[in-house]
């Protein structure tokens, strides 16, 4: 991988760091950025999330932060030294290409955040949505940039 592409993957990945830090802070009991009465674990419970995710949240581990770190680790592996074993490389590339769907998701999140939601029932403060949108676009871009050079080797 070229040095320029490696720097670009690193820069795109860095967009996720505020999101990972914020979600980890919330899982550890922090309240900045949340409405006073909002509780993430209770929200998971109300939405019928799996018990394991609720347990993790109660014990200071946010699964979305873990997923974000996993995406960044995948981008780093593909950017530096992808596995030589073809089935494993294909599996990692398939996951990376699927992860590029975070780009439109992040852009849509940013658009909807910019349009605002003024129903008085939103659990997040104004600066949280841009942090999430930047993370989604950053992770998706890092995955795309790290997978792109390997597209010819992933053919069946």
HELIX and SHEET records of a PDB file:
HELIX    1   1 UNK A    3  UNK A   14  1                                  12    
HELIX    2   2 UNK A   17  UNK A   27  1                                  11    
HELIX    3   3 UNK A   40  UNK A   46  1                                   7    
HELIX    4   4 UNK A   51  UNK A   58  1                                   8    
HELIX    5   5 UNK A   63  UNK A   80  1                                  18    
HELIX    6   6 UNK A   86  UNK A   99  1                                  14    
HELIX    7   7 UNK A  101  UNK A  115  1                                  15    
HELIX    8   8 UNK A  126  UNK A  148  1                                  23    
HELIX    9   9 UNK A  151  UNK A  154  5                                   4    
END                                                                             
